[in-house]
């Protein structure tokens, strides 16, 4: 797909971190960009800076997502590109020691389900609504109508202690990729995921410097945190390169996470 004013993009989580870098990257390539995020102040700031539009969207809410897609499409046309970076998750161990009882207690199933809803279910929600809109587009080269990229994590393969919710939900995101790509193959919509490692996002950079130094040292090469613009670069290549389909790609400096 040749990136241009004729290939509008929707970027979820575009107000900060990986999503912001992705929105900025596509906009710099001349692509009209719509940002979905819950953070209205930051989202509006980014949208203004890149000449895009902002839509306050709660990825956990079906009606909010539908309204966001409708507003974005009214503003810039039907998207050809969708990059889903937003998420909401929880932490917890399968069993955790309880000092009061002197025994173990299990992670509440409802807590687990909420975390899965914010990662896996939300990914399906965004991707499927985008695919439905793309299906009505006229095909381009090779019959392509659009490209959907979801954000998984290295935790999908190397989840650490305390990441039972996040790790399994992100593994589920990877699990969506191939069957969804096959579901959509006759329509001409490609589906991929990116598994970022340790990236220098605002959330990560809030950690103490010794922690950041230790994390950077744990990366085989290069020995640093990933740059959000490197994630954006891969998301853009997945849109450009029409032969990328059904792929789950690690972007991690060759790191493999230890159990803790």
Kinemage of the C-alpha trace (Angstrom):
@kinemage 1
@onewidth
@group {chain A} dominant
@subgroup {mainchain}
@vectorlist {calphas} color= white
{ca unk a 1} P 0.000 0.000 0.000
{ca unk a 2} L 1.384 3.381 -0.945
{ca unk a 3} L 0.931 5.721 2.000
{ca unk a 4} L -0.807 8.932 0.966
{ca unk a 5} L -3.750 11.235 1.582
{ca unk a 6} L -5.894 8.465 0.101
{ca unk a 7} L -5.016 5.930 2.813
{ca unk a 8} L -6.530 7.317 6.035
{ca unk a 9} L -5.443 5.743 9.303
{ca unk a 10} L -6.982 5.235 12.719
{ca unk a 11} L -4.530 4.883 15.602
{ca unk a 12} L -5.867 3.835 18.988
{ca unk a 13} L -3.908 4.939 22.037
{ca unk a 14} L -2.537 7.748 19.895
{ca unk a 15} L -2.304 10.294 22.705
{ca unk a 16} L 0.968 8.931 24.084
{ca unk a 17} L 3.726 6.353 23.829
{ca unk a 18} L 3.764 3.887 20.948
{ca unk a 19} L 0.431 5.120 19.607
{ca unk a 20} L 1.543 8.740 19.548
{ca unk a 21} L 4.753 7.891 17.688
{ca unk a 22} L 2.724 5.854 15.199
{ca unk a 23} L 0.260 8.684 14.637
{ca unk a 24} L 3.134 11.116 14.112
{ca unk a 25} L 4.874 8.749 11.694
{ca unk a 26} L 1.856 8.194 9.481
{ca unk a 27} L 0.993 11.892 9.495
{ca unk a 28} L 4.537 12.773 8.424
{ca unk a 29} L 4.065 10.413 5.461
{ca unk a 30} L 1.018 12.392 4.333
{ca unk a 31} L -1.610 10.033 5.761
{ca unk a 32} L -4.742 11.556 7.334
{ca unk a 33} L -4.734 10.325 10.937
{ca unk a 34} L -7.550 9.956 13.437
{ca unk a 35} L -6.584 9.329 17.053
{ca unk a 36} L -8.714 7.261 19.425
{ca unk a 37} L -7.877 7.700 23.109
{ca unk a 38} L -9.509 8.156 26.503
{ca unk a 39} L -7.156 11.049 27.344
{ca unk a 40} L -8.889 13.989 25.719
{ca unk a 41} L -6.368 16.702 26.623
{ca unk a 42} L -3.318 14.819 25.365
{ca unk a 43} L -5.190 13.433 22.355
{ca unk a 44} L -6.297 16.860 21.201
{ca unk a 45} L -2.754 18.163 21.615
{ca unk a 46} L -1.290 15.414 19.429
{ca unk a 47} L -4.045 15.699 16.832
{ca unk a 48} L -3.497 19.448 16.547
{ca unk a 49} L 0.272 18.991 16.215
{ca unk a 50} L -0.012 16.474 13.364
{ca unk a 51} L -3.016 17.994 11.595
{ca unk a 52} L -5.233 15.037 12.446
{ca unk a 53} L -8.465 14.534 14.359
{ca unk a 54} L -9.109 13.310 17.884
{ca unk a 55} L -12.010 11.156 19.028
{ca unk a 56} L -12.537 10.296 22.673
{ca unk a 57} L -13.060 6.538 22.643
{ca unk a 58} L -13.313 3.995 25.432
{ca unk a 59} L -12.137 0.717 23.911
{ca unk a 60} L -14.055 -1.214 26.585
{ca unk a 61} L -17.377 0.201 25.411
{ca unk a 62} L -18.979 -1.005 22.166
{ca unk a 63} L -21.061 2.117 21.581
{ca unk a 64} L -18.103 4.407 22.231
{ca unk a 65} L -16.037 2.513 19.657
{ca unk a 66} L -18.823 2.590 17.066
{ca unk a 67} L -19.273 6.336 17.590
{ca unk a 68} L -15.524 6.865 17.264
{ca unk a 69} L -15.352 5.049 13.941
{ca unk a 70} L -18.343 6.966 12.621
{ca unk a 71} L -16.840 10.316 13.619
{ca unk a 72} L -13.403 9.510 12.215
{ca unk a 73} L -14.863 8.340 8.911
{ca unk a 74} L -17.037 11.440 8.658
{ca unk a 75} L -13.942 13.599 9.173
{ca unk a 76} L -11.417 11.895 6.904
{ca unk a 77} L -13.116 9.058 5.046
{ca unk a 78} L -13.033 5.320 5.553
{ca unk a 79} L -9.701 4.184 6.984
{ca unk a 80} L -7.407 1.916 4.984
{ca unk a 81} L -5.084 1.496 7.968
{ca unk a 82} L -5.864 0.665 11.572
{ca unk a 83} L -3.158 0.344 14.244
{ca unk a 84} L -4.487 -0.672 17.635
{ca unk a 85} L -2.171 0.349 20.494
{ca unk a 86} L -4.642 1.111 23.294
{ca unk a 87} L -5.205 -1.338 26.143
{ca unk a 88} L -6.409 -1.647 29.729
{ca unk a 89} L -5.205 -4.520 31.890
{ca unk a 90} L -4.647 -5.704 35.447
{ca unk a 91} L -1.867 -7.494 37.330
{ca unk a 92} L -1.942 -10.463 39.640
{ca unk a 93} L -0.653 -13.978 40.240
{ca unk a 94} L -2.678 -17.137 39.800
{ca unk a 95} L -2.110 -17.816 43.510
{ca unk a 96} L -0.714 -15.255 45.939
{ca unk a 97} L 0.366 -15.799 49.527
{ca unk a 98} L -2.015 -14.216 52.036
{ca unk a 99} L -0.200 -13.117 55.203
{ca unk a 100} L -3.432 -12.818 57.178
{ca unk a 101} L -4.579 -16.386 56.597
{ca unk a 102} L -1.154 -17.934 56.214
{ca unk a 103} L -2.349 -19.630 53.036
{ca unk a 104} L -2.887 -18.827 49.387
{ca unk a 105} L -5.651 -16.978 47.626
{ca unk a 106} L -6.447 -17.155 43.919
{ca unk a 107} L -6.758 -14.314 41.509
{ca unk a 108} L -10.416 -13.380 41.271
{ca unk a 109} L -11.896 -14.626 38.011
{ca unk a 110} L -13.760 -11.361 37.445
{ca unk a 111} L -10.470 -9.467 37.766
{ca unk a 112} L -8.934 -11.778 35.183
{ca unk a 113} L -11.901 -11.293 32.860
{ca unk a 114} L -11.653 -7.488 33.124
{ca unk a 115} L -8.008 -7.602 32.103
{ca unk a 116} L -8.739 -9.866 29.152
{ca unk a 117} L -11.574 -7.549 28.112
{ca unk a 118} L -9.197 -4.593 28.008
{ca unk a 119} L -6.616 -6.379 25.870
{ca unk a 120} L -7.971 -9.308 23.872
{ca unk a 121} L -11.657 -8.448 23.555
{ca unk a 122} L -10.860 -4.795 22.852
{ca unk a 123} L -8.440 -5.847 20.110
{ca unk a 124} L -11.130 -7.928 18.430
{ca unk a 125} L -13.617 -5.079 18.846
{ca unk a 126} L -11.391 -2.507 17.154
{ca unk a 127} L -10.123 -4.840 14.430
{ca unk a 128} L -13.519 -6.239 13.500
{ca unk a 129} L -15.212 -2.833 13.313
{ca unk a 130} L -12.363 -1.530 11.169
{ca unk a 131} L -12.539 -4.574 8.904
{ca unk a 132} L -16.277 -4.097 8.421
{ca unk a 133} L -15.719 -0.547 7.216
{ca unk a 134} L -12.802 -1.531 4.986
{ca unk a 135} L -14.879 -4.248 3.335
{ca unk a 136} L -16.929 -1.589 1.511
{ca unk a 137} L -13.870 0.092 -0.031
{ca unk a 138} L -12.808 -0.290 -3.629
{ca unk a 139} L -9.803 -2.637 -3.900
{ca unk a 140} L -6.330 -1.315 -4.642
{ca unk a 141} L -3.288 -3.177 -5.997
{ca unk a 142} L -3.561 -6.954 -5.522
{ca unk a 143} L -7.162 -6.484 -4.444
{ca unk a 144} L -6.113 -5.002 -1.099
{ca unk a 145} L -8.681 -3.015 0.846
{ca unk a 146} L -6.831 -2.369 4.077
{ca unk a 147} L -4.359 -3.350 6.759
{ca unk a 148} L -4.947 -3.941 10.472
{ca unk a 149} L -2.083 -4.083 12.960
{ca unk a 150} L -2.657 -5.054 16.582
{ca unk a 151} L -0.229 -4.597 19.460
{ca unk a 152} L 0.695 -7.705 21.390
{ca unk a 153} L 3.830 -7.881 23.578
{ca unk a 154} L 6.874 -10.047 24.182
{ca unk a 155} L 4.865 -11.062 27.261
{ca unk a 156} L 2.699 -13.042 24.852
{ca unk a 157} L 5.617 -15.488 24.698
{ca unk a 158} L 7.730 -14.627 27.774
{ca unk a 159} L 5.204 -13.547 30.404
{ca unk a 160} L 6.746 -13.032 33.823
{ca unk a 161} L 5.510 -13.819 37.318
{ca unk a 162} L 2.475 -11.644 37.996
{ca unk a 163} L 1.589 -11.320 34.307
{ca unk a 164} L -0.979 -14.108 34.068
{ca unk a 165} L -3.635 -11.639 32.898
{ca unk a 166} L -1.496 -9.480 30.637
{ca unk a 167} L 0.586 -12.308 29.190
{ca unk a 168} L -2.300 -14.611 28.351
{ca unk a 169} L -4.379 -11.751 26.939
{ca unk a 170} L -1.519 -10.591 24.722
{ca unk a 171} L -1.003 -14.199 23.610
{ca unk a 172} L -4.663 -14.112 22.674
{ca unk a 173} L -4.027 -11.050 20.521
{ca unk a 174} L -1.449 -13.058 18.604
{ca unk a 175} L -4.004 -15.841 18.418
{ca unk a 176} L -6.396 -13.519 16.607
{ca unk a 177} L -3.962 -12.740 13.817
{ca unk a 178} L -3.908 -15.828 11.598
{ca unk a 179} L -7.598 -16.801 11.798
{ca unk a 180} L -8.622 -13.182 11.251
{ca unk a 181} L -6.248 -12.864 8.292
{ca unk a 182} L -7.812 -16.005 6.852
{ca unk a 183} L -11.345 -14.793 7.563
{ca unk a 184} L -10.561 -11.607 5.639
{ca unk a 185} L -8.349 -12.978 2.858
{ca unk a 186} L -11.067 -12.990 0.206
{ca unk a 187} L -11.918 -9.388 1.073
{ca unk a 188} L -8.317 -8.204 0.752
{ca unk a 189} L -7.653 -7.097 4.338
{ca unk a 190} L -4.310 -7.964 5.927
{ca unk a 191} L -3.866 -8.581 9.669
{ca unk a 192} L -0.628 -8.592 11.691
{ca unk a 193} L 0.607 -7.932 15.209
{ca unk a 194} L 3.712 -6.381 16.737
{ca unk a 195} L 5.211 -7.695 19.978
{ca unk a 196} L 7.215 -4.805 21.447
{ca unk a 197} L 9.833 -5.460 24.104
{ca unk a 198} L 10.901 -2.822 26.621
{ca unk a 199} L 10.196 0.589 25.121
{ca unk a 200} L 10.874 4.112 26.334
{ca unk a 201} L 7.239 5.121 26.733
{ca unk a 202} L 6.157 7.789 29.248
{ca unk a 203} L 4.875 5.056 31.563
{ca unk a 204} L 8.185 3.179 31.467
{ca unk a 205} L 10.270 6.338 31.836
{ca unk a 206} L 8.521 7.001 35.139
{ca unk a 207} L 10.596 4.211 36.707
{ca unk a 208} L 13.699 5.064 38.782
{ca unk a 209} L 16.876 5.487 36.727
{ca unk a 210} L 18.610 2.417 38.238
{ca unk a 211} L 15.651 0.313 37.111
{ca unk a 212} L 15.832 1.780 33.595
{ca unk a 213} L 19.580 1.149 33.472
{ca unk a 214} L 19.060 -2.462 34.528
{ca unk a 215} L 16.349 -2.981 31.921
{ca unk a 216} L 18.522 -1.496 29.182
{ca unk a 217} L 21.423 -3.746 30.198
{ca unk a 218} L 19.176 -6.807 29.903
{ca unk a 219} L 18.634 -6.215 26.176
{ca unk a 220} L 21.186 -8.232 24.132
{ca unk a 221} L 21.647 -5.583 21.429
{ca unk a 222} L 21.334 -2.699 21.211
{ca unk a 223} L 21.635 -2.243 24.982
{ca unk a 224} L 18.922 0.348 25.384
{ca unk a 225} L 15.183 0.655 25.542
{ca unk a 226} L 13.293 0.628 22.276
{ca unk a 227} L 12.324 3.972 20.789
{ca unk a 228} L 8.612 4.568 20.121
{ca unk a 229} L 9.512 5.746 16.620
{ca unk a 230} L 10.999 2.283 15.956
{ca unk a 231} L 7.621 0.751 16.721
{ca unk a 232} L 6.021 3.332 14.431
{ca unk a 233} L 8.477 2.486 11.659
{ca unk a 234} L 7.478 -1.184 11.777
{ca unk a 235} L 3.758 -0.345 11.864
{ca unk a 236} L 4.259 1.792 8.772
{ca unk a 237} L 6.199 -0.933 6.973
{ca unk a 238} L 3.435 -3.434 7.732
{ca unk a 239} L 1.019 -1.057 6.024
{ca unk a 240} L 3.328 -0.415 3.061
{ca unk a 241} L 4.447 -3.987 2.411
{ca unk a 242} L 1.511 -5.888 0.953
{ca unk a 243} L 3.097 -9.311 1.481
{ca unk a 244} L 3.105 -9.022 5.257
{ca unk a 245} L 0.014 -10.902 6.377
{ca unk a 246} L -0.814 -13.216 9.262
{ca unk a 247} L 2.430 -12.356 11.055
{ca unk a 248} L 3.254 -11.793 14.747
{ca unk a 249} L 6.542 -9.891 14.857
{ca unk a 250} L 8.842 -9.385 17.859
{ca unk a 251} L 10.510 -5.973 18.104
{ca unk a 252} L 12.720 -6.387 21.141
{ca unk a 253} L 16.496 -6.256 20.609
{ca unk a 254} L 16.554 -10.075 21.028
{ca unk a 255} L 15.476 -9.927 24.682
{ca unk a 256} L 13.872 -12.958 26.305
{ca unk a 257} L 12.212 -12.080 29.572
{ca unk a 258} L 13.269 -13.932 32.727
{ca unk a 259} L 10.577 -15.350 35.048
{ca unk a 260} L 10.856 -12.274 37.292
